[in-house]
Amino acid sequence: MERRTLSCILYLNSDWQPDYGGALRIYVDPSDPDRFAQVAPEGGTPVTSLSASFEHEVLSARRGRLSLTGWLRQRG
């Protein structure tokens, strides 16, 4: 079985505006949905997280989003 251990994203969107939406929301405390970090998909912004440790979602976007995404995996 292979598991994602580390998720890595690099956003490629130039001139991204806050009203476009599309932010990545990472929940930092599973017992409290109001505790989260939010990252706008602005070009050049990197995001790295421990895949199994943090739930996340992508908020609705009013424009197409571009990113380069990769995962480090662990075999087990």
mmJSON file of the N, C-alpha and C atoms, coordinates in Angstrom:
{"data_MODEL":{"atom_site":{
"group_PDB":["ATOM","ATOM","ATOM","ATOM","ATOM","ATOM","ATOM","ATOM","ATOM","ATOM","ATOM","ATOM","ATOM","ATOM","ATOM","ATOM","ATOM","ATOM","ATOM","ATOM","ATOM","ATOM","ATOM","ATOM","ATOM","ATOM","ATOM","ATOM","ATOM","ATOM","ATOM","ATOM","ATOM","ATOM","ATOM","ATOM","ATOM","ATOM","ATOM","ATOM","ATOM","ATOM","ATOM","ATOM","ATOM","ATOM","ATOM","ATOM","ATOM","ATOM","ATOM","ATOM","ATOM","ATOM","ATOM","ATOM","ATOM","ATOM","ATOM","ATOM","ATOM","ATOM","ATOM","ATOM","ATOM","ATOM","ATOM","ATOM","ATOM","ATOM","ATOM","ATOM","ATOM","ATOM","ATOM","ATOM","ATOM","ATOM","ATOM","ATOM","ATOM","ATOM","ATOM","ATOM","ATOM","ATOM","ATOM","ATOM","ATOM","ATOM","ATOM","ATOM","ATOM","ATOM","ATOM","ATOM","ATOM","ATOM","ATOM","ATOM","ATOM","ATOM","ATOM","ATOM","ATOM","ATOM","ATOM","ATOM","ATOM","ATOM","ATOM","ATOM","ATOM","ATOM","ATOM","ATOM","ATOM","ATOM","ATOM","ATOM","ATOM","ATOM","ATOM","ATOM","ATOM","ATOM","ATOM","ATOM","ATOM","ATOM","ATOM","ATOM","ATOM","ATOM","ATOM","ATOM","ATOM","ATOM","ATOM","ATOM","ATOM","ATOM","ATOM","ATOM","ATOM","ATOM","ATOM","ATOM","ATOM","ATOM","ATOM","ATOM","ATOM","ATOM","ATOM","ATOM","ATOM","ATOM","ATOM","ATOM","ATOM","ATOM","ATOM","ATOM","ATOM","ATOM","ATOM","ATOM","ATOM","ATOM","ATOM","ATOM","ATOM","ATOM","ATOM","ATOM","ATOM","ATOM","ATOM","ATOM","ATOM","ATOM","ATOM","ATOM","ATOM","ATOM","ATOM","ATOM","ATOM","ATOM","ATOM","ATOM","ATOM","ATOM","ATOM","ATOM","ATOM","ATOM","ATOM","ATOM","ATOM","ATOM","ATOM","ATOM","ATOM","ATOM","ATOM","ATOM","ATOM","ATOM","ATOM","ATOM","ATOM","ATOM","ATOM","ATOM","ATOM","ATOM","ATOM","ATOM","ATOM","ATOM","ATOM","ATOM","ATOM","ATOM","ATOM","ATOM"],
"id":[1,2,3,4,5,6,7,8,9,10,11,12,13,14,15,16,17,18,19,20,21,22,23,24,25,26,27,28,29,30,31,32,33,34,35,36,37,38,39,40,41,42,43,44,45,46,47,48,49,50,51,52,53,54,55,56,57,58,59,60,61,62,63,64,65,66,67,68,69,70,71,72,73,74,75,76,77,78,79,80,81,82,83,84,85,86,87,88,89,90,91,92,93,94,95,96,97,98,99,100,101,102,103,104,105,106,107,108,109,110,111,112,113,114,115,116,117,118,119,120,121,122,123,124,125,126,127,128,129,130,131,132,133,134,135,136,137,138,139,140,141,142,143,144,145,146,147,148,149,150,151,152,153,154,155,156,157,158,159,160,161,162,163,164,165,166,167,168,169,170,171,172,173,174,175,176,177,178,179,180,181,182,183,184,185,186,187,188,189,190,191,192,193,194,195,196,197,198,199,200,201,202,203,204,205,206,207,208,209,210,211,212,213,214,215,216,217,218,219,220,221,222,223,224,225,226,227,228],
"type_symbol":["N","C","C","N","C","C","N","C","C","N","C","C","N","C","C","N","C","C","N","C","C","N","C","C","N","C","C","N","C","C","N","C","C","N","C","C","N","C","C","N","C","C","N","C","C","N","C","C","N","C","C","N","C","C","N","C","C","N","C","C","N","C","C","N","C","C","N","C","C","N","C","C","N","C","C","N","C","C","N","C","C","N","C","C","N","C","C","N","C","C","N","C","C","N","C","C","N","C","C","N","C","C","N","C","C","N","C","C","N","C","C","N","C","C","N","C","C","N","C","C","N","C","C","N","C","C","N","C","C","N","C","C","N","C","C","N","C","C","N","C","C","N","C","C","N","C","C","N","C","C","N","C","C","N","C","C","N","C","C","N","C","C","N","C","C","N","C","C","N","C","C","N","C","C","N","C","C","N","C","C","N","C","C","N","C","C","N","C","C","N","C","C","N","C","C","N","C","C","N","C","C","N","C","C","N","C","C","N","C","C","N","C","C","N","C","C","N","C","C","N","C","C","N","C","C","N","C","C"],
"label_atom_id":["N","CA","C","N","CA","C","N","CA","C","N","CA","C","N","CA","C","N","CA","C","N","CA","C","N","CA","C","N","CA","C","N","CA","C","N","CA","C","N","CA","C","N","CA","C","N","CA","C","N","CA","C","N","CA","C","N","CA","C","N","CA","C","N","CA","C","N","CA","C","N","CA","C","N","CA","C","N","CA","C","N","CA","C","N","CA","C","N","CA","C","N","CA","C","N","CA","C","N","CA","C","N","CA","C","N","CA","C","N","CA","C","N","CA","C","N","CA","C","N","CA","C","N","CA","C","N","CA","C","N","CA","C","N","CA","C","N","CA","C","N","CA","C","N","CA","C","N","CA","C","N","CA","C","N","CA","C","N","CA","C","N","CA","C","N","CA","C","N","CA","C","N","CA","C","N","CA","C","N","CA","C","N","CA","C","N","CA","C","N","CA","C","N","CA","C","N","CA","C","N","CA","C","N","CA","C","N","CA","C","N","CA","C","N","CA","C","N","CA","C","N","CA","C","N","CA","C","N","CA","C","N","CA","C","N","CA","C","N","CA","C","N","CA","C","N","CA","C","N","CA","C","N","CA","C","N","CA","C","N","CA","C","N","CA","C"],
"label_alt_id":[null,null,null,null,null,null,null,null,null,null,null,null,null,null,null,null,null,null,null,null,null,null,null,null,null,null,null,null,null,null,null,null,null,null,null,null,null,null,null,null,null,null,null,null,null,null,null,null,null,null,null,null,null,null,null,null,null,null,null,null,null,null,null,null,null,null,null,null,null,null,null,null,null,null,null,null,null,null,null,null,null,null,null,null,null,null,null,null,null,null,null,null,null,null,null,null,null,null,null,null,null,null,null,null,null,null,null,null,null,null,null,null,null,null,null,null,null,null,null,null,null,null,null,null,null,null,null,null,null,null,null,null,null,null,null,null,null,null,null,null,null,null,null,null,null,null,null,null,null,null,null,null,null,null,null,null,null,null,null,null,null,null,null,null,null,null,null,null,null,null,null,null,null,null,null,null,null,null,null,null,null,null,null,null,null,null,null,null,null,null,null,null,null,null,null,null,null,null,null,null,null,null,null,null,null,null,null,null,null,null,null,null,null,null,null,null,null,null,null,null,null,null,null,null,null,null,null,null],
"label_comp_id":["MET","MET","MET","GLU","GLU","GLU","ARG","ARG","ARG","ARG","ARG","ARG","THR","THR","THR","LEU","LEU","LEU","SER","SER","SER","CYS","CYS","CYS","ILE","ILE","ILE","LEU","LEU","LEU","TYR","TYR","TYR","LEU","LEU","LEU","ASN","ASN","ASN","SER","SER","SER","ASP","ASP","ASP","TRP","TRP","TRP","GLN","GLN","GLN","PRO","PRO","PRO","ASP","ASP","ASP","TYR","TYR","TYR","GLY","GLY","GLY","GLY","GLY","GLY","ALA","ALA","ALA","LEU","LEU","LEU","ARG","ARG","ARG","ILE","ILE","ILE","TYR","TYR","TYR","VAL","VAL","VAL","ASP","ASP","ASP","PRO","PRO","PRO","SER","SER","SER","ASP","ASP","ASP","PRO","PRO","PRO","ASP","ASP","ASP","ARG","ARG","ARG","PHE","PHE","PHE","ALA","ALA","ALA","GLN","GLN","GLN","VAL","VAL","VAL","ALA","ALA","ALA","PRO","PRO","PRO","GLU","GLU","GLU","GLY","GLY","GLY","GLY","GLY","GLY","THR","THR","THR","PRO","PRO","PRO","VAL","VAL","VAL","THR","THR","THR","SER","SER","SER","LEU","LEU","LEU","SER","SER","SER","ALA","ALA","ALA","SER","SER","SER","PHE","PHE","PHE","GLU","GLU","GLU","HIS","HIS","HIS","GLU","GLU","GLU","VAL","VAL","VAL","LEU","LEU","LEU","SER","SER","SER","ALA","ALA","ALA","ARG","ARG","ARG","ARG","ARG","ARG","GLY","GLY","GLY","ARG","ARG","ARG","LEU","LEU","LEU","SER","SER","SER","LEU","LEU","LEU","THR","THR","THR","GLY","GLY","GLY","TRP","TRP","TRP","LEU","LEU","LEU","ARG","ARG","ARG","GLN","GLN","GLN","ARG","ARG","ARG","GLY","GLY","GLY"],
"label_asym_id":["A","A","A","A","A","A","A","A","A","A","A","A","A","A","A","A","A","A","A","A","A","A","A","A","A","A","A","A","A","A","A","A","A","A","A","A","A","A","A","A","A","A","A","A","A","A","A","A","A","A","A","A","A","A","A","A","A","A","A","A","A","A","A","A","A","A","A","A","A","A","A","A","A","A","A","A","A","A","A","A","A","A","A","A","A","A","A","A","A","A","A","A","A","A","A","A","A","A","A","A","A","A","A","A","A","A","A","A","A","A","A","A","A","A","A","A","A","A","A","A","A","A","A","A","A","A","A","A","A","A","A","A","A","A","A","A","A","A","A","A","A","A","A","A","A","A","A","A","A","A","A","A","A","A","A","A","A","A","A","A","A","A","A","A","A","A","A","A","A","A","A","A","A","A","A","A","A","A","A","A","A","A","A","A","A","A","A","A","A","A","A","A","A","A","A","A","A","A","A","A","A","A","A","A","A","A","A","A","A","A","A","A","A","A","A","A","A","A","A","A","A","A","A","A","A","A","A","A"],
"label_entity_id":["1","1","1","1","1","1","1","1","1","1","1","1","1","1","1","1","1","1","1","1","1","1","1","1","1","1","1","1","1","1","1","1","1","1","1","1","1","1","1","1","1","1","1","1","1","1","1","1","1","1","1","1","1","1","1","1","1","1","1","1","1","1","1","1","1","1","1","1","1","1","1","1","1","1","1","1","1","1","1","1","1","1","1","1","1","1","1","1","1","1","1","1","1","1","1","1","1","1","1","1","1","1","1","1","1","1","1","1","1","1","1","1","1","1","1","1","1","1","1","1","1","1","1","1","1","1","1","1","1","1","1","1","1","1","1","1","1","1","1","1","1","1","1","1","1","1","1","1","1","1","1","1","1","1","1","1","1","1","1","1","1","1","1","1","1","1","1","1","1","1","1","1","1","1","1","1","1","1","1","1","1","1","1","1","1","1","1","1","1","1","1","1","1","1","1","1","1","1","1","1","1","1","1","1","1","1","1","1","1","1","1","1","1","1","1","1","1","1","1","1","1","1","1","1","1","1","1","1"],
"label_seq_id":[1,1,1,2,2,2,3,3,3,4,4,4,5,5,5,6,6,6,7,7,7,8,8,8,9,9,9,10,10,10,11,11,11,12,12,12,13,13,13,14,14,14,15,15,15,16,16,16,17,17,17,18,18,18,19,19,19,20,20,20,21,21,21,22,22,22,23,23,23,24,24,24,25,25,25,26,26,26,27,27,27,28,28,28,29,29,29,30,30,30,31,31,31,32,32,32,33,33,33,34,34,34,35,35,35,36,36,36,37,37,37,38,38,38,39,39,39,40,40,40,41,41,41,42,42,42,43,43,43,44,44,44,45,45,45,46,46,46,47,47,47,48,48,48,49,49,49,50,50,50,51,51,51,52,52,52,53,53,53,54,54,54,55,55,55,56,56,56,57,57,57,58,58,58,59,59,59,60,60,60,61,61,61,62,62,62,63,63,63,64,64,64,65,65,65,66,66,66,67,67,67,68,68,68,69,69,69,70,70,70,71,71,71,72,72,72,73,73,73,74,74,74,75,75,75,76,76,76],
"pdbx_PDB_ins_code":[null,null,null,null,null,null,null,null,null,null,null,null,null,null,null,null,null,null,null,null,null,null,null,null,null,null,null,null,null,null,null,null,null,null,null,null,null,null,null,null,null,null,null,null,null,null,null,null,null,null,null,null,null,null,null,null,null,null,null,null,null,null,null,null,null,null,null,null,null,null,null,null,null,null,null,null,null,null,null,null,null,null,null,null,null,null,null,null,null,null,null,null,null,null,null,null,null,null,null,null,null,null,null,null,null,null,null,null,null,null,null,null,null,null,null,null,null,null,null,null,null,null,null,null,null,null,null,null,null,null,null,null,null,null,null,null,null,null,null,null,null,null,null,null,null,null,null,null,null,null,null,null,null,null,null,null,null,null,null,null,null,null,null,null,null,null,null,null,null,null,null,null,null,null,null,null,null,null,null,null,null,null,null,null,null,null,null,null,null,null,null,null,null,null,null,null,null,null,null,null,null,null,null,null,null,null,null,null,null,null,null,null,null,null,null,null,null,null,null,null,null,null,null,null,null,null,null,null],
"Cartn_x":[0.846,0.0,0.893,0.493,1.262,0.444,1.082,0.384,1.075,0.272,0.827,1.29,2.511,3.048,3.148,3.604,3.821,3.203,2.399,1.804,2.509,2.831,3.534,2.793,2.521,1.815,2.605,2.687,3.219,2.171,1.619,0.602,1.243,0.587,1.121,0.226,-0.704,-1.68,-1.117,-0.966,-0.481,-1.666,-1.422,-2.427,-3.711,-3.566,-4.744,-5.309,-6.623,-7.307,-8.127,-8.226,-8.979,-10.422,-11.075,-12.47,-12.63,-11.525,-11.601,-11.888,-11.673,-11.907,-10.808,-11.184,-10.275,-9.181,-9.339,-8.303,-8.25,-7.079,-6.884,-7.082,-7.971,-8.22,-7.718,-6.808,-6.233,-6.69,-7.372,-7.887,-6.789,-6.458,-5.315,-5.704,-7.008,-7.485,-8.75,-8.67,-9.839,-11.061,-10.86,-11.99,-12.629,-12.013,-12.532,-12.481,-13.607,-13.62,-13.382,-13.42,-13.159,-11.677,-10.827,-9.377,-8.778,-8.403,-7.842,-6.862,-6.013,-5.135,-5.683,-5.621,-6.151,-5.087,-4.896,-3.854,-4.498,-4.317,-4.806,-3.88,-4.415,-3.603,-2.832,-2.084,-1.32,-0.049,0.284,1.456,2.721,3.474,4.726,4.574,3.344,3.123,3.285,4.206,4.355,3.557,3.034,2.339,2.833,3.223,3.641,2.921,2.345,1.658,1.819,1.687,1.685,0.316,0.269,-0.981,-1.963,-1.496,-2.393,-2.793,-2.121,-2.358,-3.386,-3.634,-4.49,-5.532,-6.799,-7.88,-7.819,-8.296,-8.27,-9.407,-9.64,-10.607,-10.185,-10.655,-10.427,-11.755,-11.756,-12.985,-13.322,-14.571,-15.062,-14.291,-13.972,-13.216,-14.058,-13.871,-14.579,-13.708,-12.579,-11.626,-10.816,-10.328,-9.507,-8.239,-7.83,-6.625,-5.578,-4.32,-3.216,-2.253,-1.798,-0.819,-0.012,1.142,1.989,1.918,1.468,1.237,1.982,2.564,3.256,3.14,3.408,3.308,4.534,4.989,5.973,5.183,5.496,4.712,5.573,4.894,5.565,4.946,5.788,5.291,5.216,4.205,4.082,3.355],
"Cartn_y":[-1.183,0.0,1.248,2.211,3.445,4.587,5.43,6.542,7.861,8.867,10.217,10.71,11.167,11.676,13.193,13.733,15.165,15.649,16.7,17.314,18.637,18.889,20.124,20.768,22.053,22.802,24.078,24.42,25.713,26.338,27.472,28.141,28.909,28.877,29.474,30.585,31.081,32.065,33.475,34.137,35.52,36.465,37.555,38.597,38.088,37.147,36.612,37.679,37.871,38.852,38.139,38.69,38.037,37.701,38.53,38.255,37.081,36.521,35.32,34.086,34.157,32.994,31.957,30.663,29.565,29.313,29.844,29.647,28.191,27.78,26.481,26.694,25.927,26.021,24.735,24.882,23.739,23.826,22.776,22.747,22.275,23.122,22.838,22.092,22.004,21.292,20.526,19.18,18.408,18.554,18.962,19.102,20.497,21.418,22.774,23.271,23.171,23.569,25.06,25.855,27.285,27.628,26.637,26.876,26.359,27.274,26.893,27.954,27.541,28.451,28.524,29.685,29.846,30.493,29.916,30.384,30.713,31.942,32.34,31.744,31.337,30.713,31.716,32.59,33.623,33.024,33.414,32.907,32.995,31.9,31.843,31.419,31.227,30.83,29.317,28.875,27.447,27.044,25.829,25.273,23.843,23.516,22.152,21.744,20.535,20.067,18.562,18.113,16.684,16.142,15.317,14.901,14.233,13.327,12.57,13.348,14.441,15.156,16.276,16.792,17.971,17.784,17.915,17.941,19.275,19.288,20.524,20.551,21.725,21.895,23.093,23.124,24.258,24.979,26.25,27.03,27.334,27.576,27.844,29.006,28.843,29.87,30.424,31.692,32.35,32.447,31.797,31.795,30.505,30.003,28.799,28.988,27.946,27.993,27.069,27.499,26.678,26.406,25.16,24.823,23.618,23.503,22.331,21.611,20.363,19.627,18.3,17.945,16.674,16.121,14.834,14.175,13.305,13.291,12.299,11.179,9.965,8.812,7.865,7.125,6.122,4.766,3.81,2.453,1.753,0.948,0.311,-0.902],
"Cartn_z":[0.0,0.0,0.0,-0.788,-0.899,-0.302,0.521,1.167,0.844,0.622,0.45,1.821,1.884,3.151,3.124,2.03,1.921,0.609,0.697,-0.489,-0.755,-2.026,-2.41,-3.58,-3.45,-4.491,-4.787,-6.046,-6.459,-7.369,-6.954,-7.754,-8.903,-10.063,-11.294,-11.847,-11.048,-11.511,-11.415,-12.549,-12.517,-12.314,-11.627,-11.401,-10.737,-9.794,-9.095,-8.166,-8.205,-7.364,-6.288,-5.081,-4.004,-4.377,-5.188,-5.541,-6.504,-7.004,-7.838,-6.999,-5.677,-4.814,-4.996,-4.891,-5.182,-4.164,-2.948,-1.926,-1.456,-1.028,-0.388,1.106,1.711,3.147,3.803,4.754,5.469,6.92,7.381,8.752,9.692,10.672,11.545,12.81,13.107,14.299,13.919,13.828,13.382,14.292,15.541,16.459,16.383,15.634,15.542,14.094,13.367,11.948,11.718,12.793,12.637,12.701,12.93,12.964,11.658,10.806,9.515,9.037,8.125,7.393,5.978,5.369,4.019,3.138,1.956,1.037,-0.31,-0.758,-2.082,-3.144,-4.284,-5.32,-6.178,-5.529,-6.24,-6.828,-8.045,-8.736,-7.898,-7.864,-7.125,-5.681,-5.207,-3.82,-3.671,-2.794,-2.532,-1.283,-1.28,-0.113,0.061,1.282,1.613,2.887,2.908,4.11,4.254,5.487,5.761,5.37,4.359,3.729,4.682,5.511,6.386,7.633,7.919,9.174,9.073,7.867,7.74,6.648,7.047,6.064,5.331,4.087,3.318,2.315,1.776,0.689,-0.149,-1.379,-2.267,-2.402,-2.072,-2.159,-3.615,-3.861,-5.209,-5.853,-7.129,-7.866,-9.007,-9.289,-10.393,-11.637,-11.582,-12.699,-12.607,-13.729,-13.712,-12.884,-12.16,-11.333,-11.935,-11.892,-12.38,-11.231,-11.132,-10.105,-10.561,-9.972,-10.135,-8.792,-8.795,-7.556,-7.59,-6.45,-6.349,-4.936,-4.797,-3.508,-3.282,-2.066,-1.654,-1.009,-1.396,-0.925,-0.109,0.734,1.547,1.223,0.991,0.761,2.098,2.257,3.567,3.51],
"occupancy":[1.0,1.0,1.0,1.0,1.0,1.0,1.0,1.0,1.0,1.0,1.0,1.0,1.0,1.0,1.0,1.0,1.0,1.0,1.0,1.0,1.0,1.0,1.0,1.0,1.0,1.0,1.0,1.0,1.0,1.0,1.0,1.0,1.0,1.0,1.0,1.0,1.0,1.0,1.0,1.0,1.0,1.0,1.0,1.0,1.0,1.0,1.0,1.0,1.0,1.0,1.0,1.0,1.0,1.0,1.0,1.0,1.0,1.0,1.0,1.0,1.0,1.0,1.0,1.0,1.0,1.0,1.0,1.0,1.0,1.0,1.0,1.0,1.0,1.0,1.0,1.0,1.0,1.0,1.0,1.0,1.0,1.0,1.0,1.0,1.0,1.0,1.0,1.0,1.0,1.0,1.0,1.0,1.0,1.0,1.0,1.0,1.0,1.0,1.0,1.0,1.0,1.0,1.0,1.0,1.0,1.0,1.0,1.0,1.0,1.0,1.0,1.0,1.0,1.0,1.0,1.0,1.0,1.0,1.0,1.0,1.0,1.0,1.0,1.0,1.0,1.0,1.0,1.0,1.0,1.0,1.0,1.0,1.0,1.0,1.0,1.0,1.0,1.0,1.0,1.0,1.0,1.0,1.0,1.0,1.0,1.0,1.0,1.0,1.0,1.0,1.0,1.0,1.0,1.0,1.0,1.0,1.0,1.0,1.0,1.0,1.0,1.0,1.0,1.0,1.0,1.0,1.0,1.0,1.0,1.0,1.0,1.0,1.0,1.0,1.0,1.0,1.0,1.0,1.0,1.0,1.0,1.0,1.0,1.0,1.0,1.0,1.0,1.0,1.0,1.0,1.0,1.0,1.0,1.0,1.0,1.0,1.0,1.0,1.0,1.0,1.0,1.0,1.0,1.0,1.0,1.0,1.0,1.0,1.0,1.0,1.0,1.0,1.0,1.0,1.0,1.0,1.0,1.0,1.0,1.0,1.0,1.0,1.0,1.0,1.0,1.0,1.0,1.0],
"B_iso_or_equiv":[0.0,0.0,0.0,0.0,0.0,0.0,0.0,0.0,0.0,0.0,0.0,0.0,0.0,0.0,0.0,0.0,0.0,0.0,0.0,0.0,0.0,0.0,0.0,0.0,0.0,0.0,0.0,0.0,0.0,0.0,0.0,0.0,0.0,0.0,0.0,0.0,0.0,0.0,0.0,0.0,0.0,0.0,0.0,0.0,0.0,0.0,0.0,0.0,0.0,0.0,0.0,0.0,0.0,0.0,0.0,0.0,0.0,0.0,0.0,0.0,0.0,0.0,0.0,0.0,0.0,0.0,0.0,0.0,0.0,0.0,0.0,0.0,0.0,0.0,0.0,0.0,0.0,0.0,0.0,0.0,0.0,0.0,0.0,0.0,0.0,0.0,0.0,0.0,0.0,0.0,0.0,0.0,0.0,0.0,0.0,0.0,0.0,0.0,0.0,0.0,0.0,0.0,0.0,0.0,0.0,0.0,0.0,0.0,0.0,0.0,0.0,0.0,0.0,0.0,0.0,0.0,0.0,0.0,0.0,0.0,0.0,0.0,0.0,0.0,0.0,0.0,0.0,0.0,0.0,0.0,0.0,0.0,0.0,0.0,0.0,0.0,0.0,0.0,0.0,0.0,0.0,0.0,0.0,0.0,0.0,0.0,0.0,0.0,0.0,0.0,0.0,0.0,0.0,0.0,0.0,0.0,0.0,0.0,0.0,0.0,0.0,0.0,0.0,0.0,0.0,0.0,0.0,0.0,0.0,0.0,0.0,0.0,0.0,0.0,0.0,0.0,0.0,0.0,0.0,0.0,0.0,0.0,0.0,0.0,0.0,0.0,0.0,0.0,0.0,0.0,0.0,0.0,0.0,0.0,0.0,0.0,0.0,0.0,0.0,0.0,0.0,0.0,0.0,0.0,0.0,0.0,0.0,0.0,0.0,0.0,0.0,0.0,0.0,0.0,0.0,0.0,0.0,0.0,0.0,0.0,0.0,0.0,0.0,0.0,0.0,0.0,0.0,0.0],
"pdbx_formal_charge":[null,null,null,null,null,null,null,null,null,null,null,null,null,null,null,null,null,null,null,null,null,null,null,null,null,null,null,null,null,null,null,null,null,null,null,null,null,null,null,null,null,null,null,null,null,null,null,null,null,null,null,null,null,null,null,null,null,null,null,null,null,null,null,null,null,null,null,null,null,null,null,null,null,null,null,null,null,null,null,null,null,null,null,null,null,null,null,null,null,null,null,null,null,null,null,null,null,null,null,null,null,null,null,null,null,null,null,null,null,null,null,null,null,null,null,null,null,null,null,null,null,null,null,null,null,null,null,null,null,null,null,null,null,null,null,null,null,null,null,null,null,null,null,null,null,null,null,null,null,null,null,null,null,null,null,null,null,null,null,null,null,null,null,null,null,null,null,null,null,null,null,null,null,null,null,null,null,null,null,null,null,null,null,null,null,null,null,null,null,null,null,null,null,null,null,null,null,null,null,null,null,null,null,null,null,null,null,null,null,null,null,null,null,null,null,null,null,null,null,null,null,null,null,null,null,null,null,null],
"auth_seq_id":[1,1,1,2,2,2,3,3,3,4,4,4,5,5,5,6,6,6,7,7,7,8,8,8,9,9,9,10,10,10,11,11,11,12,12,12,13,13,13,14,14,14,15,15,15,16,16,16,17,17,17,18,18,18,19,19,19,20,20,20,21,21,21,22,22,22,23,23,23,24,24,24,25,25,25,26,26,26,27,27,27,28,28,28,29,29,29,30,30,30,31,31,31,32,32,32,33,33,33,34,34,34,35,35,35,36,36,36,37,37,37,38,38,38,39,39,39,40,40,40,41,41,41,42,42,42,43,43,43,44,44,44,45,45,45,46,46,46,47,47,47,48,48,48,49,49,49,50,50,50,51,51,51,52,52,52,53,53,53,54,54,54,55,55,55,56,56,56,57,57,57,58,58,58,59,59,59,60,60,60,61,61,61,62,62,62,63,63,63,64,64,64,65,65,65,66,66,66,67,67,67,68,68,68,69,69,69,70,70,70,71,71,71,72,72,72,73,73,73,74,74,74,75,75,75,76,76,76],
"auth_comp_id":["MET","MET","MET","GLU","GLU","GLU","ARG","ARG","ARG","ARG","ARG","ARG","THR","THR","THR","LEU","LEU","LEU","SER","SER","SER","CYS","CYS","CYS","ILE","ILE","ILE","LEU","LEU","LEU","TYR","TYR","TYR","LEU","LEU","LEU","ASN","ASN","ASN","SER","SER","SER","ASP","ASP","ASP","TRP","TRP","TRP","GLN","GLN","GLN","PRO","PRO","PRO","ASP","ASP","ASP","TYR","TYR","TYR","GLY","GLY","GLY","GLY","GLY","GLY","ALA","ALA","ALA","LEU","LEU","LEU","ARG","ARG","ARG","ILE","ILE","ILE","TYR","TYR","TYR","VAL","VAL","VAL","ASP","ASP","ASP","PRO","PRO","PRO","SER","SER","SER","ASP","ASP","ASP","PRO","PRO","PRO","ASP","ASP","ASP","ARG","ARG","ARG","PHE","PHE","PHE","ALA","ALA","ALA","GLN","GLN","GLN","VAL","VAL","VAL","ALA","ALA","ALA","PRO","PRO","PRO","GLU","GLU","GLU","GLY","GLY","GLY","GLY","GLY","GLY","THR","THR","THR","PRO","PRO","PRO","VAL","VAL","VAL","THR","THR","THR","SER","SER","SER","LEU","LEU","LEU","SER","SER","SER","ALA","ALA","ALA","SER","SER","SER","PHE","PHE","PHE","GLU","GLU","GLU","HIS","HIS","HIS","GLU","GLU","GLU","VAL","VAL","VAL","LEU","LEU","LEU","SER","SER","SER","ALA","ALA","ALA","ARG","ARG","ARG","ARG","ARG","ARG","GLY","GLY","GLY","ARG","ARG","ARG","LEU","LEU","LEU","SER","SER","SER","LEU","LEU","LEU","THR","THR","THR","GLY","GLY","GLY","TRP","TRP","TRP","LEU","LEU","LEU","ARG","ARG","ARG","GLN","GLN","GLN","ARG","ARG","ARG","GLY","GLY","GLY"],
"auth_asym_id":["A","A","A","A","A","A","A","A","A","A","A","A","A","A","A","A","A","A","A","A","A","A","A","A","A","A","A","A","A","A","A","A","A","A","A","A","A","A","A","A","A","A","A","A","A","A","A","A","A","A","A","A","A","A","A","A","A","A","A","A","A","A","A","A","A","A","A","A","A","A","A","A","A","A","A","A","A","A","A","A","A","A","A","A","A","A","A","A","A","A","A","A","A","A","A","A","A","A","A","A","A","A","A","A","A","A","A","A","A","A","A","A","A","A","A","A","A","A","A","A","A","A","A","A","A","A","A","A","A","A","A","A","A","A","A","A","A","A","A","A","A","A","A","A","A","A","A","A","A","A","A","A","A","A","A","A","A","A","A","A","A","A","A","A","A","A","A","A","A","A","A","A","A","A","A","A","A","A","A","A","A","A","A","A","A","A","A","A","A","A","A","A","A","A","A","A","A","A","A","A","A","A","A","A","A","A","A","A","A","A","A","A","A","A","A","A","A","A","A","A","A","A","A","A","A","A","A","A"],
"auth_atom_id":["N","CA","C","N","CA","C","N","CA","C","N","CA","C","N","CA","C","N","CA","C","N","CA","C","N","CA","C","N","CA","C","N","CA","C","N","CA","C","N","CA","C","N","CA","C","N","CA","C","N","CA","C","N","CA","C","N","CA","C","N","CA","C","N","CA","C","N","CA","C","N","CA","C","N","CA","C","N","CA","C","N","CA","C","N","CA","C","N","CA","C","N","CA","C","N","CA","C","N","CA","C","N","CA","C","N","CA","C","N","CA","C","N","CA","C","N","CA","C","N","CA","C","N","CA","C","N","CA","C","N","CA","C","N","CA","C","N","CA","C","N","CA","C","N","CA","C","N","CA","C","N","CA","C","N","CA","C","N","CA","C","N","CA","C","N","CA","C","N","CA","C","N","CA","C","N","CA","C","N","CA","C","N","CA","C","N","CA","C","N","CA","C","N","CA","C","N","CA","C","N","CA","C","N","CA","C","N","CA","C","N","CA","C","N","CA","C","N","CA","C","N","CA","C","N","CA","C","N","CA","C","N","CA","C","N","CA","C","N","CA","C","N","CA","C","N","CA","C","N","CA","C","N","CA","C","N","CA","C","N","CA","C","N","CA","C"],
"pdbx_PDB_model_num":[1,1,1,1,1,1,1,1,1,1,1,1,1,1,1,1,1,1,1,1,1,1,1,1,1,1,1,1,1,1,1,1,1,1,1,1,1,1,1,1,1,1,1,1,1,1,1,1,1,1,1,1,1,1,1,1,1,1,1,1,1,1,1,1,1,1,1,1,1,1,1,1,1,1,1,1,1,1,1,1,1,1,1,1,1,1,1,1,1,1,1,1,1,1,1,1,1,1,1,1,1,1,1,1,1,1,1,1,1,1,1,1,1,1,1,1,1,1,1,1,1,1,1,1,1,1,1,1,1,1,1,1,1,1,1,1,1,1,1,1,1,1,1,1,1,1,1,1,1,1,1,1,1,1,1,1,1,1,1,1,1,1,1,1,1,1,1,1,1,1,1,1,1,1,1,1,1,1,1,1,1,1,1,1,1,1,1,1,1,1,1,1,1,1,1,1,1,1,1,1,1,1,1,1,1,1,1,1,1,1,1,1,1,1,1,1,1,1,1,1,1,1,1,1,1,1,1,1]
}}}
